[in-house]
Amino acid sequence: MQKSIELDKNKTIKEEEEEEEEEEEDENLLKPPSSDRLKCCNRLMIRSINIFMVAK
């Protein structure tokens, strides 16, 4: 019995940690993107547009 109780405690601790990580990820998504990320995204957009124009 005690082992199963200990396992349950470990599971709940792991679940709590996972929930905290998910909350942190959600907070990061709410922050405005950094300029580096924007530059990278812009490059990808320009590349895909160029490829699309060449394909036509």
C-alpha positions in Angstrom: 0.0 0.0 0.0 2.7 2.5 0.9 4.5 2.0 -2.4 1.4 2.8 -4.3 0.8 5.9 -2.2 4.4 7.0 -2.9 3.9 6.4 -6.6 0.8 8.5 -6.5 2.7 11.3 -4.8 5.4 11.1 -7.5 2.8 11.2 -10.2 1.2 14.3 -8.8 4.5 16.0 -8.4 5.4 15.3 -12.0 2.0 16.5 -13.2 2.4 19.7 -11.3 5.8 20.3 -12.8 4.4 19.7 -16.3 1.5 22.1 -15.7 4.0 24.8 -14.6 6.0 24.2 -17.7 2.9 24.6 -19.9 2.0 27.8 -18.1 5.5 29.2 -18.8 5.1 28.3 -22.5 1.8 30.0 -22.6 3.3 33.2 -21.1 6.1 33.1 -23.6 3.5 32.9 -26.4 1.8 36.0 -25.1 5.0 38.1 -25.2 5.7 40.0 -28.4 8.3 38.2 -30.6 11.9 39.2 -30.5 13.4 41.1 -33.4 15.6 38.1 -34.3 12.5 35.9 -34.6 10.8 38.6 -36.7 13.8 38.9 -39.0 13.9 35.1 -39.5 10.2 35.0 -40.1 10.4 37.8 -42.7 13.2 36.0 -44.5 11.1 32.9 -44.7 8.1 34.8 -46.0 10.2 36.5 -48.7 11.8 33.2 -49.8 8.4 31.5 -50.0 7.0 34.4 -52.0 10.0 34.3 -54.4 9.6 30.6 -54.9 5.9 31.0 -55.6 6.5 33.8 -58.1 9.2 31.7 -59.9 6.8 28.7 -60.0 4.2 30.8 -61.8 
